[in-house]
């Protein structure tokens, strides 16, 4: 085999998405097509990949992307935050007496965050 054919064979082994634009253009130029729509030299990488897959009859089965729901933060008023802090302090005290260190630590962090939030509202 000549070096040129080895290079082409090596390029063909890579998945299309991993190839460079230069390699994709070389492959696309070898494919007989109509130059009237868009010239290969003007195509972007995603267009080249789609063109090559279409010409080879490769069907893309991309997983359906689920959109993540945005977390809606409910803005609390300062009195609501203070009331929540008092409730959490009581829970923290009961957790400390029951010797539940992890729960007490988690509650301490939540109280700290709420205090910081209440200072921002000021």
N, CA, C and O atoms as a GROMACS GRO file, in nm:
protein
  488
    1UNK      N    1   0.083  -0.119   0.000
    1UNK     CA    2   0.000   0.000   0.000
    1UNK      C    3   0.087   0.125   0.000
    1UNK      O    4   0.196   0.127   0.058
    2UNK      N    5   0.039   0.224  -0.064
    2UNK     CA    6   0.114   0.349  -0.065
    2UNK      C    7   0.081   0.427   0.061
    2UNK      O    8  -0.016   0.398   0.131
    3UNK      N    9   0.162   0.526   0.088
    3UNK     CA   10   0.142   0.607   0.209
    3UNK      C   11   0.009   0.682   0.205
    3UNK      O   12  -0.059   0.697   0.307
    4UNK      N   13  -0.027   0.728   0.086
    4UNK     CA   14  -0.151   0.806   0.072
    4UNK      C   15  -0.273   0.720   0.105
    4UNK      O   16  -0.365   0.767   0.172
    5UNK      N   17  -0.275   0.597   0.059
    5UNK     CA   18  -0.389   0.509   0.087
    5UNK      C   19  -0.393   0.470   0.234
    5UNK      O   20  -0.500   0.450   0.291
    6UNK      N   21  -0.275   0.458   0.296
    6UNK     CA   22  -0.270   0.429   0.439
    6UNK      C   23  -0.330   0.544   0.520
    6UNK      O   24  -0.404   0.522   0.616
    7UNK      N   25  -0.298   0.665   0.480
    7UNK     CA   26  -0.351   0.783   0.549
    7UNK      C   27  -0.503   0.789   0.537
    7UNK      O   28  -0.573   0.816   0.635
    8UNK      N   29  -0.554   0.764   0.414
    8UNK     CA   30  -0.698   0.766   0.393
    8UNK      C   31  -0.767   0.660   0.477
    8UNK      O   32  -0.872   0.684   0.537
    9UNK      N   33  -0.707   0.541   0.482
    9UNK     CA   34  -0.765   0.432   0.559
    9UNK      C   35  -0.764   0.467   0.708
    9UNK      O   36  -0.861   0.438   0.779
   10UNK      N   37  -0.657   0.530   0.754
   10UNK     CA   38  -0.648   0.570   0.894
   10UNK      C   39  -0.755   0.674   0.927
   10UNK      O   40  -0.817   0.670   1.033
   11UNK      N   41  -0.777   0.769   0.834
   11UNK     CA   42  -0.877   0.873   0.855
   11UNK      C   43  -1.017   0.815   0.860
   11UNK      O   44  -1.101   0.863   0.935
   12UNK      N   45  -1.041   0.712   0.781
   12UNK     CA   46  -1.173   0.650   0.776
   12UNK      C   47  -1.206   0.577   0.906
   12UNK      O   48  -1.323   0.562   0.941
   13UNK      N   49  -1.104   0.531   0.978
   13UNK     CA   50  -1.127   0.454   1.100
   13UNK      C   51  -1.178   0.541   1.214
   13UNK      O   52  -1.252   0.493   1.300
   14UNK      N   53  -1.140   0.666   1.216
   14UNK     CA   54  -1.184   0.758   1.322
   14UNK      C   55  -1.332   0.789   1.309
   14UNK      O   56  -1.383   0.794   1.197
   15UNK      N   57  -1.402   0.810   1.420
   15UNK     CA   58  -1.541   0.854   1.407
   15UNK      C   59  -1.544   0.995   1.348
   15UNK      O   60  -1.454   1.076   1.372
   16UNK      N   61  -1.647   1.024   1.272
   16UNK     CA   62  -1.655   1.152   1.202
   16UNK      C   63  -1.650   1.272   1.296
   16UNK      O   64  -1.588   1.373   1.262
   17UNK      N   65  -1.712   1.261   1.411
   17UNK     CA   66  -1.715   1.373   1.505
   17UNK      C   67  -1.577   1.407   1.560
   17UNK      O   68  -1.552   1.520   1.603
   18UNK      N   69  -1.486   1.309   1.558
   18UNK     CA   70  -1.351   1.330   1.613
   18UNK      C   71  -1.253   1.382   1.509
   18UNK      O   72  -1.143   1.424   1.543
   19UNK      N   73  -1.293   1.380   1.382
   19UNK     CA   74  -1.203   1.424   1.276
   19UNK      C   75  -1.193   1.576   1.269
   19UNK      O   76  -1.280   1.649   1.317
   20UNK      N   77  -1.085   1.620   1.209
   20UNK     CA   78  -1.067   1.765   1.190
   20UNK      C   79  -1.148   1.810   1.068
   20UNK      O   80  -1.188   1.728   0.985
   21UNK      N   81  -1.170   1.940   1.058
   21UNK     CA   82  -1.246   1.995   0.946
   21UNK      C   83  -1.173   1.967   0.814
   21UNK      O   84  -1.236   1.940   0.712
   22UNK      N   85  -1.041   1.974   0.818
   22UNK     CA   86  -0.961   1.950   0.698
   22UNK      C   87  -0.984   1.808   0.647
   22UNK      O   88  -1.004   1.787   0.527
   23UNK      N   89  -0.981   1.709   0.738
   23UNK     CA   90  -1.004   1.570   0.699
   23UNK      C   91  -1.146   1.551   0.648
   23UNK      O   92  -1.168   1.480   0.549
   24UNK      N   93  -1.242   1.613   0.714
   24UNK     CA   94  -1.381   1.600   0.672
   24UNK      C   95  -1.403   1.659   0.532
   24UNK      O   96  -1.479   1.604   0.452
   25UNK      N   97  -1.336   1.771   0.503
   25UNK     CA   98  -1.349   1.832   0.371
   25UNK      C   99  -1.291   1.741   0.263
   25UNK      O  100  -1.347   1.731   0.154
   26UNK      N  101  -1.179   1.675   0.294
   26UNK     CA  102  -1.120   1.582   0.198
   26UNK      C  103  -1.215   1.468   0.167
   26UNK      O  104  -1.231   1.429   0.051
   27UNK      N  105  -1.278   1.414   0.269
   27UNK     CA  106  -1.373   1.304   0.251
   27UNK      C  107  -1.495   1.353   0.172
   27UNK      O  108  -1.543   1.284   0.082
   28UNK      N  109  -1.544   1.471   0.207
   28UNK     CA  110  -1.663   1.526   0.141
   28UNK      C  111  -1.636   1.556  -0.006
   28UNK      O  112  -1.726   1.542  -0.089
   29UNK      N  113  -1.515   1.596  -0.041
   29UNK     CA  114  -1.482   1.626  -0.180
   29UNK      C  115  -1.482   1.499  -0.266
   29UNK      O  116  -1.508   1.506  -0.386
   30UNK      N  117  -1.452   1.385  -0.206
   30UNK     CA  118  -1.451   1.259  -0.279
   30UNK      C  119  -1.592   1.210  -0.311
   30UNK      O  120  -1.610   1.129  -0.402
   31UNK      N  121  -1.690   1.258  -0.237
   31UNK     CA  122  -1.829   1.216  -0.256
   31UNK      C  123  -1.891   1.295  -0.371
   31UNK      O  124  -1.886   1.418  -0.371
   32UNK      N  125  -1.948   1.226  -0.470
   32UNK     CA  126  -2.013   1.300  -0.578
   32UNK      C  127  -2.141   1.367  -0.527
   32UNK      O  128  -2.226   1.303  -0.465
   33UNK      N  129  -2.152   1.498  -0.553
   33UNK     CA  130  -2.269   1.571  -0.505
   33UNK      C  131  -2.292   1.693  -0.592
   33UNK      O  132  -2.212   1.727  -0.679
   34UNK      N  133  -2.404   1.759  -0.565
   34UNK     CA  134  -2.441   1.881  -0.637
   34UNK      C  135  -2.378   2.001  -0.568
   34UNK      O  136  -2.402   2.023  -0.450
   35UNK      N  137  -2.299   2.076  -0.638
   35UNK     CA  138  -2.232   2.193  -0.580
   35UNK      C  139  -2.324   2.315  -0.576
   35UNK      O  140  -2.283   2.421  -0.528
   36UNK      N  141  -2.446   2.301  -0.625
   36UNK     CA  142  -2.533   2.418  -0.633
   36UNK      C  143  -2.584   2.464  -0.497
   36UNK      O  144  -2.601   2.584  -0.476
   37UNK      N  145  -2.609   2.372  -0.405
   37UNK     CA  146  -2.663   2.411  -0.275
   37UNK      C  147  -2.558   2.482  -0.190
   37UNK      O  148  -2.570   2.602  -0.165
   38UNK      N  149  -2.458   2.411  -0.146
   38UNK     CA  150  -2.351   2.470  -0.065
   38UNK      C  151  -2.221   2.400  -0.103
   38UNK      O  152  -2.216   2.277  -0.110
   39UNK      N  153  -2.119   2.476  -0.126
   39UNK     CA  154  -1.989   2.417  -0.158
   39UNK      C  155  -1.928   2.356  -0.032
   39UNK      O  156  -1.947   2.406   0.079
   40UNK      N  157  -1.856   2.248  -0.050
   40UNK     CA  158  -1.792   2.178   0.062
   40UNK      C  159  -1.698   2.271   0.136
   40UNK      O  160  -1.687   2.264   0.258
   41UNK      N  161  -1.630   2.356   0.064
   41UNK     CA  162  -1.533   2.445   0.128
   41UNK      C  163  -1.600   2.549   0.219
   41UNK      O  164  -1.535   2.604   0.308
   42UNK      N  165  -1.729   2.575   0.197
   42UNK     CA  166  -1.801   2.673   0.280
   42UNK      C  167  -1.869   2.611   0.401
   42UNK      O  168  -1.921   2.682   0.486
   43UNK      N  169  -1.869   2.478   0.410
   43UNK     CA  170  -1.941   2.410   0.518
   43UNK      C  171  -1.864   2.416   0.650
   43UNK      O  172  -1.741   2.417   0.652
   44UNK      N  173  -1.939   2.420   0.757
   44UNK     CA  174  -1.883   2.412   0.891
   44UNK      C  175  -1.874   2.265   0.930
   44UNK      O  176  -1.924   2.179   0.858
   45UNK      N  177  -1.810   2.237   1.043
   45UNK     CA  178  -1.784   2.098   1.082
   45UNK      C  179  -1.913   2.018   1.097
   45UNK      O  180  -1.923   1.907   1.045
   46UNK      N  181  -2.011   2.073   1.168
   46UNK     CA  182  -2.136   1.998   1.188
   46UNK      C  183  -2.209   1.974   1.057
   46UNK      O  184  -2.273   1.870   1.040
   47UNK      N  185  -2.200   2.070   0.962
   47UNK     CA  186  -2.262   2.052   0.831
   47UNK      C  187  -2.189   1.943   0.752
   47UNK      O  188  -2.253   1.863   0.684
   48UNK      N  189  -2.056   1.941   0.762
   48UNK     CA  190  -1.977   1.839   0.693
   48UNK      C  191  -2.010   1.699   0.745
   48UNK      O  192  -2.029   1.606   0.666
   49UNK      N  193  -2.018   1.685   0.877
   49UNK     CA  194  -2.049   1.556   0.937
   49UNK      C  195  -2.186   1.509   0.891
   49UNK      O  196  -2.203   1.393   0.852
   50UNK      N  197  -2.285   1.600   0.894
   50UNK     CA  198  -2.420   1.566   0.851
   50UNK      C  199  -2.422   1.526   0.703
   50UNK      O  200  -2.489   1.430   0.665
   51UNK      N  201  -2.349   1.601   0.619
   51UNK     CA  202  -2.343   1.572   0.475
   51UNK      C  203  -2.283   1.434   0.449
   51UNK      O  204  -2.337   1.358   0.369
   52UNK      N  205  -2.173   1.403   0.516
   52UNK     CA  206  -2.106   1.274   0.496
   52UNK      C  207  -2.195   1.160   0.545
   52UNK      O  208  -2.206   1.057   0.478
   53UNK      N  209  -2.258   1.179   0.658
   53UNK     CA  210  -2.348   1.074   0.710
   53UNK      C  211  -2.465   1.052   0.617
   53UNK      O  212  -2.505   0.938   0.592
   54UNK      N  213  -2.522   1.162   0.563
   54UNK     CA  214  -2.633   1.151   0.469
   54UNK      C  215  -2.592   1.074   0.344
   54UNK      O  216  -2.665   0.988   0.296
   55UNK      N  217  -2.474   1.106   0.293
   55UNK     CA  218  -2.428   1.041   0.171
   55UNK      C  219  -2.397   0.894   0.193
   55UNK      O  220  -2.413   0.812   0.102
   56UNK      N  221  -2.353   0.859   0.312
   56UNK     CA  222  -2.322   0.719   0.342
   56UNK      C  223  -2.444   0.643   0.392
   56UNK      O  224  -2.439   0.521   0.408
   57UNK      N  225  -2.553   0.713   0.417
   57UNK     CA  226  -2.675   0.648   0.464
   57UNK      C  227  -2.673   0.616   0.612
   57UNK      O  228  -2.746   0.528   0.657
   58UNK      N  229  -2.591   0.687   0.688
   58UNK     CA  230  -2.582   0.666   0.832
   58UNK      C  231  -2.693   0.747   0.899
   58UNK      O  232  -2.704   0.868   0.879
   59UNK      N  233  -2.773   0.678   0.979
   59UNK     CA  234  -2.881   0.746   1.050
   59UNK      C  235  -2.834   0.775   1.191
   59UNK      O  236  -2.790   0.685   1.263
   60UNK      N  237  -2.843   0.900   1.230
   60UNK     CA  238  -2.802   0.940   1.365
   60UNK      C  239  -2.914   0.911   1.462
   60UNK      O  240  -3.025   0.963   1.447
   61UNK      N  241  -2.886   0.830   1.559
   61UNK     CA  242  -2.984   0.804   1.664
   61UNK      C  243  -2.933   0.868   1.791
   61UNK      O  244  -2.876   0.802   1.878
   62UNK      N  245  -2.955   0.997   1.802
   62UNK     CA  246  -2.911   1.069   1.919
   62UNK      C  247  -3.011   1.048   2.031
   62UNK      O  248  -3.132   1.046   2.007
   63UNK      N  249  -2.963   1.034   2.153
   63UNK     CA  250  -3.056   1.020   2.263
   63UNK      C  251  -3.135   1.150   2.280
   63UNK      O  252  -3.083   1.260   2.260
   64UNK      N  253  -3.259   1.134   2.317
   64UNK     CA  254  -3.344   1.251   2.336
   64UNK      C  255  -3.296   1.325   2.459
   64UNK      O  256  -3.288   1.269   2.568
   65UNK      N  257  -3.264   1.451   2.439
   65UNK     CA  258  -3.214   1.530   2.550
   65UNK      C  259  -3.331   1.586   2.628
   65UNK      O  260  -3.417   1.656   2.574
   66UNK      N  261  -3.332   1.554   2.755
   66UNK     CA  262  -3.438   1.607   2.841
   66UNK      C  263  -3.390   1.739   2.898
   66UNK      O  264  -3.279   1.752   2.949
   67UNK      N  265  -3.476   1.835   2.888
   67UNK     CA  266  -3.442   1.965   2.944
   67UNK      C  267  -3.464   1.959   3.094
   67UNK      O  268  -3.566   1.912   3.143
   68UNK      N  269  -3.364   2.006   3.165
   68UNK     CA  270  -3.376   2.010   3.309
   68UNK      C  271  -3.465   2.126   3.349
   68UNK      O  272  -3.456   2.237   3.296
   69UNK      N  273  -3.549   2.098   3.444
   69UNK     CA  274  -3.637   2.204   3.491
   69UNK      C  275  -3.556   2.298   3.578
   69UNK      O  276  -3.478   2.256   3.663
   70UNK      N  277  -3.575   2.424   3.555
   70UNK     CA  278  -3.504   2.524   3.633
   70UNK      C  279  -3.562   2.528   3.773
   70UNK      O  280  -3.683   2.523   3.793
   71UNK      N  281  -3.472   2.536   3.869
   71UNK     CA  282  -3.517   2.547   4.006
   71UNK      C  283  -3.572   2.687   4.029
   71UNK      O  284  -3.504   2.788   4.007
   72UNK      N  285  -3.694   2.690   4.073
   72UNK     CA  286  -3.756   2.819   4.100
   72UNK      C  287  -3.735   2.849   4.247
   72UNK      O  288  -3.784   2.778   4.334
   73UNK      N  289  -3.661   2.955   4.273
   73UNK     CA  290  -3.636   2.993   4.411
   73UNK      C  291  -3.746   3.086   4.456
   73UNK      O  292  -3.776   3.187   4.393
   74UNK      N  293  -3.805   3.049   4.567
   74UNK     CA  294  -3.910   3.133   4.623
   74UNK      C  295  -3.843   3.235   4.714
   74UNK      O  296  -3.774   3.198   4.809
   75UNK      N  297  -3.863   3.359   4.684
   75UNK     CA  298  -3.803   3.465   4.765
   75UNK      C  299  -3.883   3.479   4.895
   75UNK      O  300  -4.002   3.508   4.895
   76UNK      N  301  -3.812   3.457   5.003
   76UNK     CA  302  -3.876   3.469   5.134
   76UNK      C  303  -3.855   3.611   5.188
   76UNK      O  304  -3.757   3.678   5.157
   77UNK      N  305  -3.950   3.653   5.267
   77UNK     CA  306  -3.935   3.783   5.331
   77UNK      C  307  -3.849   3.765   5.455
   77UNK      O  308  -3.827   3.652   5.501
   78UNK      N  309  -3.801   3.875   5.508
   78UNK     CA  310  -3.712   3.868   5.624
   78UNK      C  311  -3.781   3.802   5.745
   78UNK      O  312  -3.719   3.719   5.810
   79UNK      N  313  -3.908   3.837   5.777
   79UNK     CA  314  -3.973   3.770   5.890
   79UNK      C  315  -3.990   3.619   5.869
   79UNK      O  316  -3.979   3.542   5.964
   80UNK      N  317  -4.016   3.577   5.745
   80UNK     CA  318  -4.028   3.434   5.716
   80UNK      C  319  -3.895   3.362   5.739
   80UNK      O  320  -3.892   3.251   5.792
   81UNK      N  321  -3.787   3.426   5.698
   81UNK     CA  322  -3.654   3.367   5.716
   81UNK      C  323  -3.623   3.354   5.865
   81UNK      O  324  -3.574   3.251   5.910
   82UNK      N  325  -3.652   3.461   5.941
   82UNK     CA  326  -3.625   3.459   6.086
   82UNK      C  327  -3.705   3.348   6.154
   82UNK      O  328  -3.653   3.279   6.242
   83UNK      N  329  -3.831   3.330   6.112
   83UNK     CA  330  -3.915   3.225   6.171
   83UNK      C  331  -3.858   3.087   6.140
   83UNK      O  332  -3.858   2.997   6.224
   84UNK      N  333  -3.810   3.071   6.018
   84UNK     CA  334  -3.750   2.944   5.978
   84UNK      C  335  -3.624   2.916   6.058
   84UNK      O  336  -3.598   2.802   6.097
   85UNK      N  337  -3.544   3.021   6.082
   85UNK     CA  338  -3.421   3.005   6.160
   85UNK      C  339  -3.455   2.959   6.301
   85UNK      O  340  -3.388   2.870   6.354
   86UNK      N  341  -3.557   3.020   6.363
   86UNK     CA  342  -3.597   2.981   6.499
   86UNK      C  343  -3.638   2.834   6.504
   86UNK      O  344  -3.602   2.761   6.596
   87UNK      N  345  -3.715   2.791   6.403
   87UNK     CA  346  -3.760   2.652   6.398
   87UNK      C  347  -3.641   2.558   6.383
   87UNK      O  348  -3.634   2.454   6.449
   88UNK      N  349  -3.547   2.594   6.297
   88UNK     CA  350  -3.429   2.511   6.276
   88UNK      C  351  -3.340   2.506   6.400
   88UNK      O  352  -3.279   2.403   6.428
   89UNK      N  353  -3.333   2.616   6.474
   89UNK     CA  354  -3.253   2.617   6.598
   89UNK      C  355  -3.311   2.520   6.700
   89UNK      O  356  -3.238   2.452   6.772
   90UNK      N  357  -3.445   2.514   6.706
   90UNK     CA  358  -3.509   2.419   6.799
   90UNK      C  359  -3.477   2.276   6.757
   90UNK      O  360  -3.445   2.191   6.841
   91UNK      N  361  -3.485   2.249   6.625
   91UNK     CA  362  -3.452   2.115   6.575
   91UNK      C  363  -3.306   2.080   6.604
   91UNK      O  364  -3.274   1.966   6.638
   92UNK      N  365  -3.219   2.180   6.590
   92UNK     CA  366  -3.076   2.159   6.615
   92UNK      C  367  -3.051   2.124   6.761
   92UNK      O  368  -2.972   2.036   6.793
   93UNK      N  369  -3.121   2.195   6.849
   93UNK     CA  370  -3.105   2.170   6.993
   93UNK      C  371  -3.150   2.028   7.027
   93UNK      O  372  -3.084   1.958   7.104
   94UNK      N  373  -3.263   1.985   6.969
   94UNK     CA  374  -3.313   1.850   6.997
   94UNK      C  375  -3.219   1.744   6.937
   94UNK      O  376  -3.203   1.636   6.994
   95UNK      N  377  -3.159   1.774   6.824
   95UNK     CA  378  -3.064   1.681   6.763
   95UNK      C  379  -2.938   1.668   6.847
   95UNK      O  380  -2.881   1.560   6.859
   96UNK      N  381  -2.894   1.780   6.907
   96UNK     CA  382  -2.775   1.777   6.992
   96UNK      C  383  -2.801   1.697   7.119
   96UNK      O  384  -2.714   1.622   7.164
   97UNK      N  385  -2.919   1.712   7.176
   97UNK     CA  386  -2.951   1.636   7.298
   97UNK      C  387  -2.966   1.488   7.269
   97UNK      O  388  -2.937   1.404   7.354
   98UNK      N  389  -3.012   1.455   7.147
   98UNK     CA  390  -3.027   1.315   7.108
   98UNK      C  391  -2.896   1.258   7.055
   98UNK      O  392  -2.891   1.142   7.013
   99UNK      N  393  -2.790   1.339   7.058
   99UNK     CA  394  -2.656   1.299   7.014
   99UNK      C  395  -2.650   1.259   6.865
   99UNK      O  396  -2.582   1.164   6.827
  100UNK      N  397  -2.725   1.334   6.782
  100UNK     CA  398  -2.722   1.314   6.637
  100UNK      C  399  -2.635   1.424   6.576
  100UNK      O  400  -2.684   1.530   6.539
  101UNK      N  401  -2.507   1.395   6.567
  101UNK     CA  402  -2.410   1.497   6.526
  101UNK      C  403  -2.426   1.538   6.379
  101UNK      O  404  -2.415   1.656   6.346
  102UNK      N  405  -2.453   1.441   6.293
  102UNK     CA  406  -2.466   1.473   6.150
  102UNK      C  407  -2.586   1.565   6.125
  102UNK      O  408  -2.578   1.662   6.050
  103UNK      N  409  -2.697   1.532   6.189
  103UNK     CA  410  -2.818   1.612   6.170
  103UNK      C  411  -2.796   1.752   6.226
  103UNK      O  412  -2.840   1.851   6.166
  104UNK      N  413  -2.731   1.762   6.339
  104UNK     CA  414  -2.704   1.892   6.400
  104UNK      C  415  -2.613   1.976   6.311
  104UNK      O  416  -2.633   2.096   6.297
  105UNK      N  417  -2.515   1.912   6.252
  105UNK     CA  418  -2.422   1.983   6.164
  105UNK      C  419  -2.495   2.035   6.039
  105UNK      O  420  -2.473   2.148   5.996
  106UNK      N  421  -2.581   1.951   5.982
  106UNK     CA  422  -2.658   1.992   5.863
  106UNK      C  423  -2.750   2.109   5.897
  106UNK      O  424  -2.764   2.202   5.818
  107UNK      N  425  -2.811   2.103   6.012
  107UNK     CA  426  -2.901   2.211   6.054
  107UNK      C  427  -2.823   2.340   6.077
  107UNK      O  428  -2.870   2.449   6.044
  108UNK      N  429  -2.703   2.327   6.135
  108UNK     CA  430  -2.619   2.444   6.157
  108UNK      C  431  -2.585   2.513   6.026
  108UNK      O  432  -2.586   2.636   6.018
  109UNK      N  433  -2.555   2.434   5.921
  109UNK     CA  434  -2.525   2.489   5.789
  109UNK      C  435  -2.647   2.559   5.729
  109UNK      O  436  -2.635   2.666   5.669
  110UNK      N  437  -2.764   2.498   5.745
  110UNK     CA  438  -2.886   2.560   5.691
  110UNK      C  439  -2.917   2.691   5.761
  110UNK      O  440  -2.958   2.788   5.698
  111UNK      N  441  -2.895   2.692   5.893
  111UNK     CA  442  -2.918   2.816   5.968
  111UNK      C  443  -2.822   2.924   5.920
  111UNK      O  444  -2.861   3.039   5.902
  112UNK      N  445  -2.697   2.886   5.902
  112UNK     CA  446  -2.596   2.982   5.856
  112UNK      C  447  -2.633   3.041   5.720
  112UNK      O  448  -2.621   3.161   5.699
  113UNK      N  449  -2.679   2.957   5.630
  113UNK     CA  450  -2.719   3.005   5.497
  113UNK      C  451  -2.838   3.099   5.505
  113UNK      O  452  -2.843   3.202   5.437
  114UNK      N  453  -2.933   3.064   5.589
  114UNK     CA  454  -3.050   3.151   5.604
  114UNK      C  455  -3.013   3.286   5.664
  114UNK      O  456  -3.068   3.390   5.626
  115UNK      N  457  -2.919   3.284   5.758
  115UNK     CA  458  -2.874   3.411   5.818
  115UNK      C  459  -2.808   3.499   5.713
  115UNK      O  460  -2.831   3.620   5.710
  116UNK      N  461  -2.726   3.440   5.628
  116UNK     CA  462  -2.662   3.515   5.520
  116UNK      C  463  -2.767   3.570   5.424
  116UNK      O  464  -2.755   3.683   5.375
  117UNK      N  465  -2.869   3.490   5.397
  117UNK     CA  466  -2.976   3.533   5.308
  117UNK      C  467  -3.054   3.650   5.368
  117UNK      O  468  -3.093   3.743   5.298
  118UNK      N  469  -3.075   3.644   5.499
  118UNK     CA  470  -3.150   3.752   5.563
  118UNK      C  471  -3.070   3.883   5.563
  118UNK      O  472  -3.129   3.991   5.556
  119UNK      N  473  -2.939   3.873   5.571
  119UNK     CA  474  -2.856   3.993   5.566
  119UNK      C  475  -2.858   4.058   5.427
  119UNK      O  476  -2.847   4.180   5.415
  120UNK      N  477  -2.873   3.977   5.323
  120UNK     CA  478  -2.878   4.029   5.187
  120UNK      C  479  -3.007   4.106   5.162
  120UNK      O  480  -3.008   4.203   5.086
  121UNK      N  481  -3.113   4.064   5.225
  121UNK     CA  482  -3.245   4.128   5.203
  121UNK      C  483  -3.248   4.267   5.263
  121UNK      O  484  -3.307   4.358   5.205
  122UNK      N  485  -3.185   4.284   5.378
  122UNK     CA  486  -3.185   4.408   5.454
  122UNK      C  487  -3.223   4.525   5.373
  122UNK      O  488  -3.228   4.637   5.424
   0.00000   0.00000   0.00000
